[in-house]
Amino acid sequence: ADDDDDADDDDDDLLGGSPTTTSPSGAITAGDAYYLAVTVAASDRPRSFAFLAPQRLAIATRANTIETHALVFGAVEGKRKRSDDDGEPQQPESSSTSSSSRRVGVLETPGHRAAVRSVALSGDGLAVAAATVGAVKIWSAAASAPRLHRSIALKAVKRKKKALCVKFVPPADASIVVSSDDGSVWVVDVASGALTADLTARHATSATEANDDAAQRAPQQVWALDVRNTTAAGGGVVEVCAGGANAMVDVWRRRAEADEWKQRTRLDASEEVLALRYLNSSASSTADCLAVATVDAVVRIVAATTLTFRVSLYGHSIGVLAVDGAADGGVVATAGADKTLKFWGLEYGDLRRSTLAHTDAVTAVAFVGSTHYVATASKDGDVKMWDADAGTPFVQLLKRGHVGEVWALAVDATGAAVLTGGADRSVRCWLRTDEPVFASEEAEAMLLAAAAPARLAVDDPFVVAHHAAPGSTGDDDDAHGGGGSSAAADLSGGTGTTASDASLRGADRLAEALELAA
């Protein structure tokens, strides 16, 4: 019993307060009472915290950041009641305190916290913007030494906003335009990270329409976004178009002398808008057409200035997810969920060529510089190069790429670099080299790899993860976890499916036929 009393005394000493006592009436009273002094708000959900000093607090958040907050404790004034009728301590009857907290520093790791939904290159090719959940990150475009310039957080009241599209604003590229999954469209200054314009408030043009938009805009997502400079000499007139689940295409204009964004016009697309792209109808340096891809698998070409209809592109079986045009206006490329890549003539809307490009939905397409070469990205994890003028358009498979679905693609204006982003939370860069590429050899290697996956070396982690990519879900945490180990077991002779001897012999005969044809 004496030992137990000593242990209780030790516990009281560790707590640093006075021991509890029992009043003559039998009620238990506390020697010390604690009251709320200050509330510290972190930018994300806290995981742990520690005091660096009596008035300095460090908080580790779920976003892998460490924030430092300075605490100021003010004196509490007013008459304090020690206890009520039941003997319980109560808060002061009236008090005034100057307690406060402010964030004085933050330590961030440079990586993405979630899947990369969109990537954009600046006009000079020196900076890359990557849109992800809760933030847009600005990186240096130097592949040899990538460096994070700035991480721009997207503030939200109840949850993190998911940035879906991002574009640099020409000609200075000092700002970016960002769209999110709640229908918001912002213009953000790159240097300071401050919001300079909220284009969402300019969606409505009347009081009735404003009420309708207020009811619809919350769940509406903006899936498509594009920017153009309307003057050939690179002046200050810039237009931004956006479209999404509300089946509307909104266009805003900014003049350099006014430095103010105004809504110029609006187009009713009748269907949900999946992709938007300004196009050149000729070799002029200004885009005078706008391609609007909707969920009904139709791409409508309208005039960029008046939004009047010009021609429709019919041919896809399901939704078109990406569209782009050559710099000379000679050809338009479209791709979508039907896994095909199609090339069109812009003047009459004639289908020139169609090919089965990927084994899953094609999510992005972009022309390389001023050429007719095209880069595509897909949910199957592959990035491929194509030639719009060739009878057999396939050119090259960019190897050792993503280990999950690829959702974003951007090409340097000179065609020297191709950047992609996807579900594995990474942005990858391919640089053009002087090494010659033979399309026939690339096609043969791709056919052999698809027909006989068991012959691939299982000791290459990129190969293992690459063949596990089509089975991934594409979600933030599931896109890159667990898939590689199961694929390795299958390829190493476990219980997974392998090619039969007959299929291997058939692949050998196919390779011999290709060699004889060459």
C-alpha positions as CSV (number, residue, x, y, z in Angstrom):
1,A,0.0,0.0,0.0
2,D,2.9,2.4,0.8
3,D,4.4,1.6,-2.6
4,D,1.2,2.5,-4.3
5,D,1.0,5.8,-2.5
6,D,4.6,6.6,-3.5
7,A,3.7,5.8,-7.1
8,D,0.7,8.1,-7.0
9,D,2.9,10.9,-5.6
10,D,5.4,10.3,-8.4
11,D,2.7,10.6,-11.0
12,D,1.5,13.9,-9.5
13,D,5.1,15.2,-9.8
14,L,5.4,14.2,-13.4
15,L,2.1,16.0,-14.2
16,G,3.6,19.1,-12.8
17,G,0.4,20.1,-11.0
18,S,-1.0,19.9,-7.6
19,P,-2.5,16.6,-6.5
20,T,-6.2,16.1,-6.4
21,T,-7.8,16.5,-3.0
22,T,-11.0,15.4,-1.5
23,S,-13.3,17.9,0.1
24,P,-15.1,17.2,3.4
25,S,-18.2,16.6,1.4
26,G,-16.5,13.9,-0.6
27,A,-16.2,15.7,-3.9
28,I,-12.9,15.5,-5.8
29,T,-11.4,18.9,-6.7
30,A,-8.5,19.8,-9.0
31,G,-5.5,21.8,-7.7
32,D,-4.9,23.3,-11.2
33,A,-7.3,24.3,-13.9
34,Y,-6.4,24.8,-17.6
35,Y,-8.1,27.2,-20.0
36,L,-7.8,27.7,-23.7
37,A,-5.0,30.3,-24.4
38,V,-4.6,30.2,-28.2
39,T,-5.7,28.2,-31.2
40,V,-3.1,27.4,-33.9
41,A,-4.4,26.8,-37.4
42,A,-2.2,24.7,-39.8
43,S,-2.5,24.7,-43.6
44,D,-3.3,21.0,-43.6
45,R,-4.3,18.3,-41.1
46,P,-1.7,18.0,-38.3
47,R,0.1,14.8,-37.8
48,S,2.4,15.7,-34.9
49,F,3.8,18.8,-33.1
50,A,6.6,19.8,-30.8
51,F,7.6,22.9,-28.9
52,L,10.9,24.4,-30.2
53,A,10.8,27.0,-27.5
54,P,8.3,28.2,-24.9
55,Q,6.6,30.3,-27.6
56,R,7.6,28.6,-30.8
57,L,5.6,25.6,-32.1
58,A,6.5,23.2,-35.0
59,I,3.7,21.2,-36.7
60,A,4.1,18.4,-39.1
61,T,1.2,18.1,-41.5
62,R,-0.3,15.4,-43.7
63,A,1.0,17.3,-46.8
64,N,4.6,16.4,-45.7
65,T,5.3,20.0,-44.6
66,I,6.7,21.3,-41.3
67,E,5.3,24.7,-40.2
68,T,6.8,26.9,-37.5
69,H,4.3,29.1,-35.6
70,A,5.1,31.9,-33.2
71,L,2.8,32.0,-30.1
72,V,1.9,35.2,-28.2
73,F,0.2,34.6,-24.8
74,G,-1.8,37.5,-23.4
75,A,-3.0,38.0,-19.9
76,V,-6.5,36.9,-19.0
77,E,-8.4,39.6,-17.2
78,G,-11.7,39.4,-15.4
79,K,-13.3,37.9,-12.4
80,R,-12.8,34.1,-12.3
81,K,-15.2,31.8,-10.5
82,R,-13.3,28.9,-8.9
83,S,-16.2,26.4,-8.9
84,D,-19.9,26.1,-9.4
85,D,-22.4,24.4,-7.1
86,D,-21.0,21.0,-8.1
87,G,-17.4,22.0,-7.3
88,E,-16.4,22.1,-11.0
89,P,-14.1,24.9,-12.2
90,Q,-15.5,27.3,-14.8
91,Q,-14.2,29.7,-17.4
92,P,-13.9,33.4,-16.5
93,E,-17.1,35.4,-16.5
94,S,-15.5,38.1,-18.7
95,S,-12.0,38.1,-20.2
96,S,-10.0,40.0,-22.8
97,T,-6.8,38.4,-24.1
98,S,-4.2,39.4,-26.7
99,S,-3.2,35.8,-27.4
100,S,-2.4,35.0,-31.0
101,S,-0.3,32.8,-33.4
102,R,1.2,33.4,-36.7
103,R,3.1,31.2,-39.1
104,V,6.7,32.3,-39.4
105,G,8.2,29.6,-41.6
106,V,7.4,26.4,-43.6
107,L,9.6,23.6,-44.8
108,E,8.4,21.8,-47.9
109,T,9.6,18.8,-49.8
110,P,9.6,19.5,-53.5
111,G,7.7,16.4,-54.7
112,H,4.0,16.2,-55.7
113,R,1.6,15.0,-53.0
114,A,-0.9,13.5,-55.5
115,A,-1.3,12.7,-59.2
116,V,-0.3,15.3,-61.7
117,R,-3.3,16.3,-63.7
118,S,-1.9,18.9,-66.1
119,V,1.5,20.3,-67.1
120,A,2.3,23.5,-69.0
121,L,5.6,24.9,-70.4
122,S,6.4,28.6,-70.4
123,G,6.9,30.3,-73.8
124,D,10.7,30.4,-73.3
125,G,10.8,26.8,-72.2
126,L,12.5,27.6,-68.9
127,A,9.6,26.8,-66.5
128,V,7.1,24.0,-66.0
129,A,3.8,24.3,-64.2
130,A,2.4,21.1,-62.8
131,A,-1.2,21.0,-61.4
132,T,-2.1,18.5,-58.7
133,V,-4.4,18.2,-55.7
134,G,-4.2,21.3,-53.5
135,A,-1.4,23.0,-55.3
136,V,0.3,24.1,-58.5
137,K,4.1,23.7,-58.5
138,I,6.5,25.7,-60.7
139,W,9.6,23.8,-61.7
140,S,12.7,24.7,-63.7
141,A,12.6,23.0,-67.1
142,A,16.3,22.0,-67.0
143,A,16.3,18.2,-67.2
144,S,19.8,18.0,-65.8
145,A,19.0,19.8,-62.6
146,P,15.3,20.1,-61.9
147,R,14.5,22.6,-59.1
148,L,11.3,23.7,-57.5
149,H,10.8,27.4,-57.9
150,R,7.4,27.9,-56.1
151,S,4.5,25.8,-54.7
152,I,1.2,27.7,-55.0
153,A,-1.4,26.4,-52.6
154,L,-5.1,26.4,-53.6
155,K,-7.0,27.5,-50.6
156,A,-10.4,25.8,-49.8
157,V,-12.8,26.0,-46.9
158,K,-13.8,22.3,-46.3
159,R,-11.4,20.3,-48.6
160,K,-8.5,20.6,-50.9
161,K,-9.2,21.9,-54.4
162,K,-8.1,19.6,-57.2
163,A,-6.3,21.6,-59.9
164,L,-7.3,20.1,-63.3
165,C,-5.8,22.4,-65.9
166,V,-3.0,25.0,-65.9
167,K,-1.6,27.3,-68.6
168,F,0.9,30.1,-68.7
169,V,-0.4,33.5,-69.7
170,P,1.5,35.0,-72.7
171,P,3.5,36.9,-73.6
172,A,5.5,37.4,-70.4
173,D,4.5,34.2,-68.7
174,A,4.4,36.0,-65.4
175,S,1.0,34.5,-64.5
176,I,-0.8,31.2,-64.8
177,V,-4.4,30.3,-65.3
178,V,-5.7,27.4,-63.1
179,S,-9.0,25.6,-63.2
180,S,-10.3,23.3,-60.5
181,D,-12.8,20.6,-59.8
182,D,-15.3,23.0,-58.2
183,G,-15.7,25.2,-61.3
184,S,-13.2,27.9,-60.2
185,V,-10.9,29.6,-62.7
186,W,-8.1,31.8,-61.3
187,V,-5.3,33.9,-62.6
188,V,-2.3,33.6,-60.2
189,D,1.0,35.6,-60.2
190,V,3.9,33.2,-60.5
191,A,6.4,35.3,-58.5
192,S,4.3,36.0,-55.5
193,G,1.8,33.2,-55.6
194,A,-1.0,35.7,-55.1
195,L,-4.4,35.6,-56.7
196,T,-4.7,38.4,-59.2
197,A,-8.1,37.6,-60.8
198,D,-11.0,35.3,-60.1
199,L,-12.7,34.6,-63.4
200,T,-15.3,32.4,-61.8
201,A,-17.3,35.4,-60.7
202,R,-17.5,36.5,-64.3
203,H,-19.3,33.4,-65.5
204,A,-22.8,35.0,-65.0
205,T,-24.1,37.9,-67.1
206,S,-27.4,38.5,-65.4
207,A,-29.0,38.2,-62.0
208,T,-31.0,35.2,-62.9
209,E,-28.1,33.5,-64.6
210,A,-25.9,34.3,-61.6
211,N,-28.4,32.5,-59.3
212,D,-28.4,29.5,-61.6
213,D,-24.6,29.5,-61.8
214,A,-24.3,29.7,-58.1
215,A,-26.4,26.6,-57.8
216,Q,-24.6,24.7,-60.5
217,R,-21.0,25.8,-60.3
218,A,-20.2,24.1,-57.0
219,P,-20.2,20.6,-58.3
220,Q,-19.2,21.5,-61.9
221,Q,-15.7,20.7,-63.0
222,V,-13.6,22.7,-65.5
223,W,-11.9,20.0,-67.6
224,A,-10.6,22.1,-70.5
225,L,-8.6,25.3,-70.6
226,D,-6.5,27.2,-73.2
227,V,-4.9,30.6,-73.7
228,R,-4.0,32.6,-76.8
229,N,-2.4,35.9,-77.6
230,T,-4.6,37.6,-80.1
231,T,-1.9,39.9,-81.6
232,A,0.7,38.6,-84.0
233,A,3.4,40.9,-82.7
234,G,3.0,39.6,-79.2
235,G,1.0,42.4,-77.8
236,G,-0.9,42.6,-74.6
237,V,-4.4,41.3,-75.7
238,V,-4.8,37.8,-74.2
239,E,-7.9,35.5,-74.2
240,V,-8.6,32.6,-72.0
241,C,-11.3,30.0,-72.8
242,A,-12.6,27.4,-70.3
243,G,-15.2,24.6,-70.5
244,G,-16.4,21.6,-68.5
245,A,-19.3,19.9,-66.9
246,N,-21.7,22.9,-67.3
247,A,-21.6,22.4,-71.2
248,M,-20.6,26.1,-71.6
249,V,-17.5,27.6,-73.2
250,D,-16.5,30.9,-71.5
251,V,-14.0,33.4,-73.0
252,W,-12.3,36.2,-71.1
253,R,-10.1,38.9,-72.5
254,R,-7.4,41.1,-70.9
255,R,-5.9,44.2,-72.4
256,A,-2.5,45.3,-71.2
257,E,-3.4,48.9,-70.9
258,A,-6.4,48.1,-68.6
259,D,-4.8,45.1,-66.8
260,E,-8.3,43.8,-66.1
261,W,-10.1,40.6,-67.2
262,K,-13.5,40.9,-68.7
263,Q,-15.8,38.2,-70.0
264,R,-16.1,38.6,-73.8
265,T,-18.5,35.9,-74.9
266,R,-20.0,32.5,-74.1
267,L,-20.9,29.5,-76.2
268,D,-23.5,26.9,-75.4
269,A,-21.9,23.6,-76.4
270,S,-25.0,21.5,-75.5
271,E,-22.8,18.7,-74.1
272,E,-20.1,18.5,-71.5
273,V,-16.8,19.9,-72.8
274,L,-13.8,17.6,-72.5
275,A,-11.1,19.5,-74.5
276,L,-10.4,22.9,-75.9
277,R,-7.7,24.1,-78.2
278,Y,-7.0,27.3,-80.2
279,L,-5.9,26.4,-83.8
280,N,-4.3,28.0,-86.8
281,S,-6.3,27.6,-90.0
282,S,-3.3,28.8,-92.0
283,A,0.4,29.6,-91.5
284,S,-0.5,32.8,-89.7
285,S,1.0,33.4,-86.3
286,T,-2.4,34.0,-84.6
287,A,-4.9,31.3,-83.7
288,D,-8.2,32.0,-85.4
289,C,-10.1,28.8,-84.7
290,L,-11.3,27.1,-81.5
291,A,-11.7,23.3,-81.4
292,V,-14.4,22.2,-78.9
293,A,-14.5,18.5,-78.0
294,T,-17.6,17.3,-76.2
295,V,-18.7,14.1,-74.6
296,D,-20.8,13.1,-77.6
297,A,-17.6,12.2,-79.5
298,V,-17.8,15.3,-81.8
299,V,-15.2,18.0,-82.3
300,R,-16.7,21.3,-83.4
301,I,-14.5,23.9,-85.0
302,V,-15.7,27.5,-84.4
303,A,-14.3,30.9,-85.1
304,A,-12.1,32.0,-82.2
305,T,-13.4,35.6,-82.3
306,T,-17.1,35.2,-82.8
307,L,-17.6,31.6,-81.8
308,T,-19.6,31.0,-84.9
309,F,-19.7,27.4,-86.2
310,R,-17.4,26.3,-89.1
311,V,-17.2,22.5,-89.3
312,S,-17.6,19.4,-87.3
313,L,-15.3,16.4,-87.1
314,Y,-17.2,13.1,-86.9
315,G,-15.4,9.7,-86.5
316,H,-14.8,8.9,-82.8
317,S,-17.0,6.3,-81.2
318,I,-16.8,7.8,-77.7
319,G,-15.6,10.9,-76.0
320,V,-12.7,12.9,-77.4
321,L,-10.3,13.7,-74.6
322,A,-7.5,15.7,-76.5
323,V,-7.2,17.8,-79.6
324,D,-4.3,19.8,-81.1
325,G,-3.4,21.4,-84.4
326,A,-0.2,21.9,-86.4
327,A,1.5,25.3,-86.4
328,D,0.9,25.7,-90.1
329,G,-2.8,24.8,-89.9
330,G,-2.4,21.9,-92.2
331,V,-3.7,19.1,-90.0
332,V,-5.6,18.6,-86.7
333,A,-5.0,15.6,-84.4
334,T,-7.7,14.2,-82.1
335,A,-7.7,11.3,-79.6
336,G,-10.0,10.0,-77.0
337,A,-11.4,7.1,-75.0
338,D,-11.8,4.9,-78.1
339,K,-8.0,4.5,-78.0
340,T,-7.6,5.9,-81.5
341,L,-5.6,8.8,-82.9
342,K,-7.1,10.6,-85.9
343,F,-5.8,13.2,-88.3
344,W,-8.1,15.7,-90.0
345,G,-8.1,18.4,-92.6
346,L,-9.2,21.7,-91.0
347,E,-10.8,23.3,-94.1
348,Y,-13.4,20.6,-94.9
349,G,-13.2,18.4,-91.8
350,D,-12.1,15.4,-93.8
351,L,-10.6,12.4,-92.0
352,R,-7.2,11.7,-93.4
353,R,-5.9,8.9,-91.3
354,S,-6.9,6.9,-88.2
355,T,-4.9,4.4,-86.2
356,L,-5.3,2.4,-83.0
357,A,-2.7,4.3,-80.9
358,H,-2.8,2.8,-77.4
359,T,-4.4,-0.1,-75.4
360,D,-6.3,2.3,-73.2
361,A,-7.8,5.8,-73.5
362,V,-5.6,8.5,-75.0
363,T,-5.5,11.4,-72.6
364,A,-3.3,14.0,-74.3
365,V,-2.0,14.9,-77.8
366,A,0.4,17.6,-78.9
367,F,2.3,18.6,-82.1
368,V,6.0,18.8,-81.8
369,G,7.2,22.4,-82.7
370,S,6.4,23.4,-86.3
371,T,6.5,19.9,-87.6
372,H,3.8,17.3,-88.2
373,Y,5.1,15.0,-85.6
374,V,2.7,14.3,-82.8
375,A,3.2,13.0,-79.2
376,T,0.4,11.1,-77.4
377,A,0.0,10.0,-73.8
378,S,-2.4,7.3,-72.5
379,K,-3.8,5.7,-69.5
380,D,-1.9,2.6,-70.5
381,G,1.3,4.4,-69.2
382,D,2.9,4.8,-72.7
383,V,4.1,7.9,-74.4
384,K,4.4,7.6,-78.2
385,M,5.5,9.6,-81.2
386,W,3.7,9.7,-84.5
387,D,4.1,11.2,-88.0
388,A,0.9,12.7,-89.4
389,D,2.1,12.6,-93.0
390,A,3.3,9.0,-93.1
391,G,1.2,6.1,-94.3
392,T,2.2,4.2,-91.1
393,P,2.2,7.0,-88.6
394,F,3.9,5.2,-85.7
395,V,7.4,6.5,-85.1
396,Q,8.7,5.7,-81.6
397,L,7.7,4.5,-78.1
398,L,9.4,6.6,-75.4
399,K,10.7,3.9,-73.1
400,R,11.4,3.8,-69.4
401,G,8.5,6.2,-68.7
402,H,5.7,6.4,-66.2
403,V,4.6,3.5,-64.0
404,G,1.0,4.5,-64.0
405,E,-1.6,6.3,-66.1
406,V,-0.3,9.4,-68.0
407,W,-2.8,12.3,-67.9
408,A,-0.8,15.3,-69.0
409,L,1.6,16.2,-71.9
410,A,3.4,19.3,-73.0
411,V,5.9,19.9,-75.8
412,D,8.6,22.6,-76.1
413,A,8.0,25.2,-78.8
414,T,11.2,24.1,-80.5
415,G,10.4,20.4,-80.2
416,A,13.5,19.8,-78.1
417,A,11.7,18.4,-75.1
418,V,8.5,16.5,-74.2
419,L,7.2,16.6,-70.7
420,T,4.5,14.3,-69.2
421,G,2.8,13.9,-65.8
422,G,0.5,11.2,-64.4
423,A,-0.7,9.0,-61.6
424,D,2.7,8.2,-60.3
425,R,3.1,11.8,-59.1
426,S,6.0,12.5,-61.3
427,V,6.8,14.8,-64.2
428,R,9.1,13.2,-66.7
429,C,11.1,14.9,-69.5
430,W,12.4,13.4,-72.7
431,L,15.0,15.3,-74.7
432,R,15.6,15.1,-78.4
433,T,18.9,13.6,-79.4
434,D,20.9,13.1,-82.7
435,E,20.5,9.4,-82.6
436,P,18.4,8.2,-85.6
437,V,15.2,6.4,-85.0
438,F,13.8,3.8,-87.4
439,A,10.0,3.4,-87.2
440,S,10.1,-0.2,-88.5
441,E,12.5,-1.3,-85.8
442,E,10.4,0.5,-83.1
443,A,7.3,-1.2,-84.3
444,E,8.9,-4.6,-84.4
445,A,10.3,-4.2,-80.9
446,M,6.9,-3.1,-79.6
447,L,5.1,-6.1,-81.3
448,L,7.6,-8.5,-79.8
449,A,7.3,-7.0,-76.3
450,A,3.5,-7.3,-76.5
451,A,3.5,-10.9,-77.8
452,A,6.1,-12.3,-75.5
453,P,6.2,-10.4,-72.2
454,A,7.9,-13.4,-70.5
455,R,11.1,-12.8,-72.5
456,L,11.6,-9.4,-70.9
457,A,14.2,-9.1,-68.2
458,V,12.6,-9.1,-64.8
459,D,15.5,-7.5,-63.1
460,D,14.7,-4.1,-64.7
461,P,12.4,-2.3,-62.2
462,F,11.1,0.0,-65.0
463,V,10.1,-2.9,-67.2
464,V,8.3,-4.6,-64.3
465,A,6.5,-1.5,-63.2
466,H,5.7,-0.6,-66.9
467,H,3.9,-3.8,-67.5
468,A,2.0,-3.4,-64.2
469,A,0.8,0.1,-65.2
470,P,-2.4,-0.9,-67.2
471,G,-3.8,-2.7,-64.1
472,S,-3.4,0.4,-61.8
473,T,-6.4,2.3,-60.7
474,G,-4.9,5.8,-61.3
475,D,-5.9,7.1,-57.8
476,D,-3.5,9.1,-55.8
477,D,-2.2,6.4,-53.4
478,D,-3.0,3.3,-55.3
479,A,-1.4,4.4,-58.6
480,H,2.1,3.5,-57.7
481,G,1.9,1.1,-54.8
482,G,1.8,-2.7,-54.9
483,G,1.6,-3.1,-58.7
484,G,5.3,-3.7,-59.2
485,S,5.7,-6.7,-56.9
486,S,2.8,-8.6,-58.4
487,A,4.0,-8.1,-61.9
488,A,7.4,-9.3,-60.9
489,A,6.0,-12.5,-59.5
490,D,4.1,-13.1,-62.8
491,L,7.1,-12.4,-65.0
492,S,9.5,-14.5,-62.9
493,G,7.5,-17.7,-63.4
494,G,5.0,-17.6,-60.6
495,T,1.3,-18.2,-60.8
496,G,0.7,-15.3,-63.2
497,T,-0.2,-15.7,-66.8
498,T,2.7,-16.2,-69.3
499,A,2.9,-16.6,-73.1
500,S,2.5,-20.1,-74.4
501,D,5.0,-21.8,-76.6
502,A,2.7,-21.5,-79.6
503,S,2.5,-17.7,-79.2
504,L,6.3,-17.5,-78.8
505,R,6.8,-19.4,-82.1
506,G,4.2,-17.2,-83.7
507,A,6.1,-14.1,-82.6
508,D,9.3,-15.5,-84.0
509,R,7.7,-16.1,-87.4
510,L,6.3,-12.6,-87.3
511,A,9.7,-11.1,-86.6
512,E,11.2,-13.1,-89.5
513,A,8.4,-11.9,-91.8
514,L,9.1,-8.3,-90.8
515,E,12.8,-8.7,-91.5
516,L,12.1,-10.2,-95.0
517,A,9.6,-7.3,-95.8
518,A,12.2,-4.7,-94.8
